[in-house]
């Protein structure tokens, strides 16, 4: 398992060595809400799953070298507010939450943002994505781009969960 984790880490570090696209804090910082979520291990994101999260706010600091994430998780059906701070290494962020996580932010449109990450829980690595929106939500084109991201990353489209149907946590 350590070999799998080290391979994942090496791949992400190598990817980070490419010239990273500078994130514009004005495009990232704001009140976001989770629309869709997917994972290659669907049990991790099902209701009550350890990686199911309802994001509320992102805040870049120091030119997005740190990213503060306000979110809710349900344990098991009670909403619990969490704030995690991720540190940027190249174009990849790292944060400890339910294991070790590496993720990247992928702008989809003016009002939507995709998050692609990999979680290592000490035993297994899980690929996870989320589609976030500001305002009125995601367009059909945004959703199609999100589905394509999942296909490219090896996450089955059937594993996409509509978080808007179960998000009853405070805004």
Secondary structure, DSSP 8 states (H G I E B T S, - for coil): -HHHHHHHHHHHHHHHHS------HHHHSEE-EEEEEEESSGGGTSTT-TT--EEEEEEEETTTTEEEEEEEEESSSSEEEEEEEEEEETTEEEEESSSEEEEEEEEEETTEEEEEEEEE-SS-EEEEEEEEESTT---HHHHHHHHHHHHHTT--GGG-EEGGGT--S--
